[in-house]
Amino acid sequence: MIADRYELEREVGRGGMGAVWLARDEVLGRQVAVKRTGLVPGGGTPDAQRAEREARLAARLSHPNVVAVFDLVADDDGQWLVMEYVDGVTLAALVEREGALPPDRVADLLSQAAAALAAAHAAGITHRDVKPSNILVAKDGQVKLSDFGIARSDAEKTLTATGLVTGSPAYLAPEVASGRSASAASDVWSLGATTFHALAGKPPYEVGDNLLGALYRIVHEEPPRLDDPGWLAPVLEATMTKEPDERWSMEQVHRFLVGGESKAGVVPPATADPQATQVMAATPPPPPRTPDQPFAAVPPEPAPVTSSSTTSTSTSRHGRSTSPLVVAGVAAGLVLLVLLVWLLAGNDDQTPAADDQPDEPASSQTTQSASEPAAEPSADEMEAFMADYLATAPSSPETTFEMLTPRFQRASGGFDGYSGFWGTIESAELAQITADPDALTVAYTVNYVTEDGRSSSDDVVLQLAFRGGDYLIASES
């Protein structure tokens, strides 16, 4: 019995921080996983410090794809980390048992890990040890990311001594292998290396007894490539690229993986035009990105021009008020500038580019080729989209801000106005919802709980935009 509460049943795993046991929480009557991590808290051992760090950082993340940490307890001379028990196997064990996995299955599993890492990065946490043995696969297929023992938040700058390499060598990013500090981009590389492992049935680098040789190859040689990674080739190229600034963000990786094979030709946007959607021809190298660059499912549209001569303002639930006259003036200037550049360039193509066309929330405008059947909106997808939006917005407005069209982002007061609203919301629970695929509208009731504990309810009608299977929020009634 641990801490007069947790009854040990059997050992279920063993890793660098010790054995993991299945135990029963006698107080709450549930199964938990417990891990002995060393001396009592404050004892100063590396294992104790790692356990305290894992408990602290994991407690900051409430995500369905992160192993929940329930408690950190001391018993006699030992310290135990009490966690959610996941009835399943690690991705490493799964690949060892089944061999190389098909791309669709890899995408299904690792899109969940990417979602967890994107949430961690949004919270300012770098995992620093992403690898197959830290990705748990439950019997129902749900994935849980574990072991934040060497993770670091943005506020922690002295986790390791200068030049000390942390993480598992076969999955280390080149900058970490050379002794530099890990970043969110380093996690992106490691998830790419994990993707390689799942597709190939083996790690991208064989370490063996020659650790220094492996680190040298990671730093100085070109990243390894698979002969036939299927539709996941762009993910490997965009994650396992040596320059951190050229890698996709974790959110971009997640969006690509959940898109599926039918959307594998759509690559997250390049630095030159963050709102443009690029379509791959064959297998060109992935586009560069900026660290904060979002993925956009639809091209940008000009701001709405109003004929009103008043100075009244409109206020959106999603942000602060904006002035129609200011928006109209900016929009008119942009239109004149684009027209002037187009005329000077001598463009004799009378069909405007897709990026110059206004955003119309109609399903007829898609990014699919003419040879493919056009995707059609569905009520179930629209309702799921809104459920995901409301569940995510209070904890990660950075993520849901990109679920708005550029026009509605501006109407919501930009990110400052948008996050100013959602920063006051503790939770947003969807009470009821009705979706109309023909009109591309959703009407729902949402119950808010604010940070100070107050409750309120609101009825909302939203107009959505639809592009080849992707939804964005276009306006609010």
PAFIGU-52901 format. One record per residue (C-alpha): x, y, z; residue number from 1. Coordinates in steps of 0.25 Angstrom, whole numbers, always signed. Layout:
N
SITE, X, Y, Z, NUM
...
This chain:
477
SITE, +0, +0, +0, 1
SITE, +6, +14, -4, 2
SITE, +2, +26, +5, 3
SITE, -9, +18, +11, 4
SITE, -17, +19, -2, 5
SITE, -11, +12, -14, 6
SITE, -11, -3, -14, 7
SITE, +0, -9, -24, 8
SITE, -5, -20, -33, 9
SITE, +6, -23, -43, 10
SITE, +17, -17, -51, 11
SITE, +13, -12, -65, 12
SITE, +25, -5, -70, 13
SITE, +39, +0, -68, 14
SITE, +46, +12, -73, 15
SITE, +58, +21, -70, 16
SITE, +51, +27, -58, 17
SITE, +48, +13, -52, 18
SITE, +37, +3, -52, 19
SITE, +22, +6, -54, 20
SITE, +12, -1, -46, 21
SITE, -3, -3, -48, 22
SITE, -10, +0, -35, 23
SITE, -24, +2, -29, 24
SITE, -28, +16, -23, 25
SITE, -35, +11, -10, 26
SITE, -41, +24, -8, 27
SITE, -47, +27, -22, 28
SITE, -48, +12, -26, 29
SITE, -41, +13, -39, 30
SITE, -29, +8, -45, 31
SITE, -17, +17, -46, 32
SITE, -2, +15, -51, 33
SITE, +9, +19, -41, 34
SITE, +23, +21, -43, 35
SITE, +34, +21, -32, 36
SITE, +43, +32, -35, 37
SITE, +54, +33, -24, 38
SITE, +55, +39, -11, 39
SITE, +44, +48, -4, 40
SITE, +42, +61, -10, 41
SITE, +53, +71, -7, 42
SITE, +63, +60, -6, 43
SITE, +70, +66, -18, 44
SITE, +72, +54, -27, 45
SITE, +70, +56, -42, 46
SITE, +59, +46, -42, 47
SITE, +51, +53, -31, 48
SITE, +53, +66, -38, 49
SITE, +48, +60, -51, 50
SITE, +36, +54, -44, 51
SITE, +33, +68, -38, 52
SITE, +34, +75, -52, 53
SITE, +26, +64, -59, 54
SITE, +15, +66, -48, 55
SITE, +15, +81, -49, 56
SITE, +16, +82, -64, 57
SITE, +6, +71, -67, 58
SITE, -4, +77, -57, 59
SITE, -4, +89, -66, 60
SITE, -9, +81, -78, 61
SITE, -23, +76, -78, 62
SITE, -24, +69, -91, 63
SITE, -30, +56, -96, 64
SITE, -17, +51, -102, 65
SITE, -8, +54, -90, 66
SITE, -7, +44, -79, 67
SITE, -13, +51, -67, 68
SITE, -4, +53, -54, 69
SITE, -13, +51, -41, 70
SITE, -3, +52, -30, 71
SITE, +11, +52, -25, 72
SITE, +12, +45, -11, 73
SITE, +23, +41, -2, 74
SITE, +23, +28, +5, 75
SITE, +34, +24, +15, 76
SITE, +47, +27, +7, 77
SITE, +41, +27, -7, 78
SITE, +33, +37, -16, 79
SITE, +22, +32, -25, 80
SITE, +16, +39, -37, 81
SITE, +1, +35, -38, 82
SITE, -4, +35, -52, 83
SITE, -16, +31, -61, 84
SITE, -15, +17, -65, 85
SITE, -15, +14, -80, 86
SITE, -19, +0, -83, 87
SITE, -11, -2, -96, 88
SITE, +3, -3, -101, 89
SITE, +14, +7, -105, 90
SITE, +15, +11, -120, 91
SITE, +29, +4, -119, 92
SITE, +23, -9, -114, 93
SITE, +12, -8, -125, 94
SITE, +22, -6, -136, 95
SITE, +31, -17, -131, 96
SITE, +19, -27, -130, 97
SITE, +12, -23, -144, 98
SITE, +24, -18, -152, 99
SITE, +23, -5, -161, 100
SITE, +9, +1, -160, 101
SITE, +2, +6, -172, 102
SITE, +1, +21, -174, 103
SITE, -14, +23, -171, 104
SITE, -12, +16, -157, 105
SITE, +1, +24, -154, 106
SITE, -7, +37, -157, 107
SITE, -18, +33, -148, 108
SITE, -9, +30, -137, 109
SITE, +1, +41, -138, 110
SITE, -10, +52, -141, 111
SITE, -14, +50, -127, 112
SITE, +0, +51, -122, 113
SITE, +2, +64, -130, 114
SITE, -11, +70, -124, 115
SITE, -5, +67, -110, 116
SITE, +8, +74, -114, 117
SITE, +1, +86, -120, 118
SITE, -6, +88, -107, 119
SITE, +7, +87, -99, 120
SITE, +14, +97, -109, 121
SITE, +2, +106, -107, 122
SITE, +4, +106, -92, 123
SITE, +19, +109, -94, 124
SITE, +23, +94, -91, 125
SITE, +34, +87, -99, 126
SITE, +33, +72, -97, 127
SITE, +48, +69, -101, 128
SITE, +46, +54, -101, 129
SITE, +36, +50, -112, 130
SITE, +38, +36, -116, 131
SITE, +30, +23, -119, 132
SITE, +32, +18, -105, 133
SITE, +26, +31, -99, 134
SITE, +13, +29, -108, 135
SITE, +3, +20, -102, 136
SITE, -8, +14, -110, 137
SITE, -20, +9, -103, 138
SITE, -28, -3, -107, 139
SITE, -39, +6, -113, 140
SITE, -29, +13, -122, 141
SITE, -28, +26, -113, 142
SITE, -13, +31, -112, 143
SITE, -7, +37, -99, 144
SITE, +6, +45, -99, 145
SITE, +13, +42, -86, 146
SITE, +26, +45, -78, 147
SITE, +28, +60, -77, 148
SITE, +40, +57, -68, 149
SITE, +50, +65, -76, 150
SITE, +40, +75, -81, 151
SITE, +42, +89, -79, 152
SITE, +33, +101, -79, 153
SITE, +37, +115, -85, 154
SITE, +40, +120, -71, 155
SITE, +50, +109, -67, 156
SITE, +63, +112, -73, 157
SITE, +73, +104, -64, 158
SITE, +67, +90, -66, 159
SITE, +81, +84, -70, 160
SITE, +95, +88, -70, 161
SITE, +100, +95, -83, 162
SITE, +103, +85, -94, 163
SITE, +96, +74, -87, 164
SITE, +88, +66, -97, 165
SITE, +74, +61, -92, 166
SITE, +65, +52, -99, 167
SITE, +66, +39, -107, 168
SITE, +77, +39, -117, 169
SITE, +70, +33, -129, 170
SITE, +59, +43, -129, 171
SITE, +68, +56, -125, 172
SITE, +67, +68, -134, 173
SITE, +80, +72, -140, 174
SITE, +81, +85, -132, 175
SITE, +79, +77, -119, 176
SITE, +89, +67, -123, 177
SITE, +99, +78, -125, 178
SITE, +97, +83, -111, 179
SITE, +87, +94, -113, 180
SITE, +74, +96, -105, 181
SITE, +62, +88, -109, 182
SITE, +50, +96, -114, 183
SITE, +36, +93, -120, 184
SITE, +42, +91, -133, 185
SITE, +51, +80, -127, 186
SITE, +38, +73, -123, 187
SITE, +34, +74, -137, 188
SITE, +46, +67, -142, 189
SITE, +44, +56, -132, 190
SITE, +30, +54, -136, 191
SITE, +35, +53, -150, 192
SITE, +45, +43, -146, 193
SITE, +35, +35, -138, 194
SITE, +26, +35, -151, 195
SITE, +38, +30, -159, 196
SITE, +39, +18, -148, 197
SITE, +25, +15, -149, 198
SITE, +25, +15, -165, 199
SITE, +39, +7, -166, 200
SITE, +37, -2, -154, 201
SITE, +51, +3, -149, 202
SITE, +57, +16, -144, 203
SITE, +62, +26, -154, 204
SITE, +76, +25, -147, 205
SITE, +82, +12, -141, 206
SITE, +90, +16, -129, 207
SITE, +95, +3, -123, 208
SITE, +107, +5, -115, 209
SITE, +112, +17, -124, 210
SITE, +105, +29, -118, 211
SITE, +115, +39, -123, 212
SITE, +114, +33, -137, 213
SITE, +99, +34, -137, 214
SITE, +100, +49, -132, 215
SITE, +110, +52, -143, 216
SITE, +101, +46, -153, 217
SITE, +89, +54, -148, 218
SITE, +96, +67, -148, 219
SITE, +104, +66, -161, 220
SITE, +97, +57, -170, 221
SITE, +84, +59, -178, 222
SITE, +72, +53, -171, 223
SITE, +69, +39, -175, 224
SITE, +57, +37, -185, 225
SITE, +48, +25, -187, 226
SITE, +46, +19, -201, 227
SITE, +31, +19, -200, 228
SITE, +25, +26, -189, 229
SITE, +12, +28, -196, 230
SITE, +4, +41, -194, 231
SITE, +12, +44, -182, 232
SITE, +24, +48, -190, 233
SITE, +21, +63, -188, 234
SITE, +21, +61, -173, 235
SITE, +34, +54, -172, 236
SITE, +40, +65, -181, 237
SITE, +34, +76, -173, 238
SITE, +38, +71, -159, 239
SITE, +51, +64, -162, 240
SITE, +58, +76, -168, 241
SITE, +71, +81, -161, 242
SITE, +67, +96, -160, 243
SITE, +57, +98, -149, 244
SITE, +51, +110, -155, 245
SITE, +48, +102, -168, 246
SITE, +39, +92, -160, 247
SITE, +24, +92, -159, 248
SITE, +18, +96, -146, 249
SITE, +12, +85, -138, 250
SITE, -2, +90, -141, 251
SITE, +1, +89, -156, 252
SITE, +6, +75, -154, 253
SITE, -7, +72, -147, 254
SITE, -16, +78, -158, 255
SITE, -9, +71, -169, 256
SITE, -10, +57, -162, 257
SITE, -25, +59, -159, 258
SITE, -27, +63, -173, 259
SITE, -25, +49, -178, 260
SITE, -20, +44, -191, 261
SITE, -31, +51, -199, 262
SITE, -25, +64, -195, 263
SITE, -10, +60, -195, 264
SITE, -7, +69, -206, 265
SITE, -11, +82, -198, 266
SITE, +2, +87, -191, 267
SITE, +1, +97, -180, 268
SITE, +5, +111, -185, 269
SITE, +18, +116, -188, 270
SITE, +25, +128, -181, 271
SITE, +23, +137, -193, 272
SITE, +8, +136, -192, 273
SITE, +3, +131, -179, 274
SITE, -12, +130, -184, 275
SITE, -10, +123, -197, 276
SITE, -12, +108, -199, 277
SITE, -1, +101, -207, 278
SITE, -4, +89, -215, 279
SITE, +8, +79, -217, 280
SITE, +12, +74, -230, 281
SITE, +20, +60, -229, 282
SITE, +28, +62, -216, 283
SITE, +35, +75, -215, 284
SITE, +42, +80, -202, 285
SITE, +33, +85, -192, 286
SITE, +31, +100, -191, 287
SITE, +38, +109, -181, 288
SITE, +30, +114, -169, 289
SITE, +31, +125, -159, 290
SITE, +29, +120, -144, 291
SITE, +16, +126, -142, 292
SITE, +10, +123, -156, 293
SITE, -4, +118, -156, 294
SITE, -10, +108, -166, 295
SITE, -22, +114, -173, 296
SITE, -32, +106, -181, 297
SITE, -37, +117, -189, 298
SITE, -30, +129, -196, 299
SITE, -31, +142, -190, 300
SITE, -42, +152, -194, 301
SITE, -43, +167, -195, 302
SITE, -49, +173, -183, 303
SITE, -64, +177, -185, 304
SITE, -66, +191, -191, 305
SITE, -78, +199, -184, 306
SITE, -85, +210, -191, 307
SITE, -89, +216, -177, 308
SITE, -85, +230, -174, 309
SITE, -86, +228, -159, 310
SITE, -75, +225, -149, 311
SITE, -83, +215, -142, 312
SITE, -76, +202, -138, 313
SITE, -80, +187, -138, 314
SITE, -76, +178, -127, 315
SITE, -74, +163, -128, 316
SITE, -75, +153, -117, 317
SITE, -62, +148, -121, 318
SITE, -54, +160, -119, 319
SITE, -55, +176, -117, 320
SITE, -62, +186, -126, 321
SITE, -57, +191, -139, 322
SITE, -60, +203, -148, 323
SITE, -66, +200, -162, 324
SITE, -61, +213, -167, 325
SITE, -46, +209, -164, 326
SITE, -48, +195, -170, 327
SITE, -54, +201, -182, 328
SITE, -43, +211, -184, 329
SITE, -32, +201, -182, 330
SITE, -40, +191, -192, 331
SITE, -41, +202, -203, 332
SITE, -26, +205, -202, 333
SITE, -23, +190, -203, 334
SITE, -32, +189, -215, 335
SITE, -25, +200, -222, 336
SITE, -11, +195, -219, 337
SITE, -14, +181, -224, 338
SITE, -20, +187, -237, 339
SITE, -8, +196, -239, 340
SITE, +1, +185, -238, 341
SITE, -7, +176, -247, 342
SITE, -7, +187, -258, 343
SITE, +8, +190, -257, 344
SITE, +11, +175, -258, 345
SITE, +4, +174, -271, 346
SITE, -5, +163, -267, 347
SITE, -14, +159, -278, 348
SITE, -21, +148, -271, 349
SITE, -35, +152, -269, 350
SITE, -38, +142, -258, 351
SITE, -34, +147, -244, 352
SITE, -25, +138, -235, 353
SITE, -32, +130, -224, 354
SITE, -25, +139, -214, 355
SITE, -32, +151, -220, 356
SITE, -46, +146, -220, 357
SITE, -55, +149, -208, 358
SITE, -58, +138, -198, 359
SITE, -72, +132, -201, 360
SITE, -77, +122, -191, 361
SITE, -82, +113, -201, 362
SITE, -78, +99, -203, 363
SITE, -76, +100, -218, 364
SITE, -62, +107, -216, 365
SITE, -53, +96, -212, 366
SITE, -38, +92, -214, 367
SITE, -41, +79, -220, 368
SITE, -37, +76, -235, 369
SITE, -48, +75, -245, 370
SITE, -46, +60, -246, 371
SITE, -50, +58, -232, 372
SITE, -64, +59, -226, 373
SITE, -66, +72, -219, 374
SITE, -67, +70, -204, 375
SITE, -80, +74, -198, 376
SITE, -83, +80, -184, 377
SITE, -91, +71, -174, 378
SITE, -98, +74, -162, 379
SITE, -90, +64, -154, 380
SITE, -77, +70, -158, 381
SITE, -82, +84, -155, 382
SITE, -87, +81, -141, 383
SITE, -74, +73, -138, 384
SITE, -66, +86, -143, 385
SITE, -73, +95, -134, 386
SITE, -72, +85, -122, 387
SITE, -57, +84, -124, 388
SITE, -57, +100, -125, 389
SITE, -64, +102, -112, 390
SITE, -56, +91, -105, 391
SITE, -43, +97, -109, 392
SITE, -45, +112, -109, 393
SITE, -45, +115, -94, 394
SITE, -31, +108, -92, 395
SITE, -25, +110, -106, 396
SITE, -30, +123, -113, 397
SITE, -17, +123, -121, 398
SITE, -23, +110, -128, 399
SITE, -37, +114, -130, 400
SITE, -34, +128, -135, 401
SITE, -29, +121, -147, 402
SITE, -43, +114, -149, 403
SITE, -48, +128, -153, 404
SITE, -47, +134, -167, 405
SITE, -37, +145, -168, 406
SITE, -49, +155, -170, 407
SITE, -56, +150, -157, 408
SITE, -42, +150, -150, 409
SITE, -42, +165, -153, 410
SITE, -56, +167, -149, 411
SITE, -53, +161, -136, 412
SITE, -43, +171, -133, 413
SITE, -31, +163, -137, 414
SITE, -24, +153, -127, 415
SITE, -24, +163, -116, 416
SITE, -39, +166, -116, 417
SITE, -42, +151, -118, 418
SITE, -33, +146, -107, 419
SITE, -38, +157, -98, 420
SITE, -52, +151, -99, 421
SITE, -47, +136, -97, 422
SITE, -37, +140, -87, 423
SITE, -49, +142, -77, 424
SITE, -56, +129, -80, 425
SITE, -53, +117, -72, 426
SITE, -61, +107, -80, 427
SITE, -72, +107, -91, 428
SITE, -81, +96, -91, 429
SITE, -90, +93, -103, 430
SITE, -104, +91, -99, 431
SITE, -111, +89, -112, 432
SITE, -108, +91, -127, 433
SITE, -115, +91, -140, 434
SITE, -107, +91, -153, 435
SITE, -112, +94, -167, 436
SITE, -102, +89, -178, 437
SITE, -110, +96, -189, 438
SITE, -109, +110, -183, 439
SITE, -95, +106, -176, 440
SITE, -101, +112, -163, 441
SITE, -100, +106, -149, 442
SITE, -110, +111, -137, 443
SITE, -106, +107, -123, 444
SITE, -107, +110, -109, 445
SITE, -95, +110, -100, 446
SITE, -93, +111, -85, 447
SITE, -81, +119, -81, 448
SITE, -74, +119, -68, 449
SITE, -65, +131, -66, 450
SITE, -51, +131, -58, 451
SITE, -58, +137, -46, 452
SITE, -68, +126, -46, 453
SITE, -80, +133, -52, 454
SITE, -89, +125, -61, 455
SITE, -97, +130, -73, 456
SITE, -104, +125, -85, 457
SITE, -104, +130, -100, 458
SITE, -111, +127, -113, 459
SITE, -102, +128, -125, 460
SITE, -104, +127, -140, 461
SITE, -91, +126, -148, 462
SITE, -89, +126, -163, 463
SITE, -78, +116, -167, 464
SITE, -69, +116, -179, 465
SITE, -66, +103, -186, 466
SITE, -54, +99, -195, 467
SITE, -51, +84, -199, 468
SITE, -55, +78, -186, 469
SITE, -50, +89, -177, 470
SITE, -59, +99, -169, 471
SITE, -56, +113, -163, 472
SITE, -65, +122, -156, 473
SITE, -69, +134, -166, 474
SITE, -78, +143, -158, 475
SITE, -88, +143, -146, 476
SITE, -102, +147, -146, 477
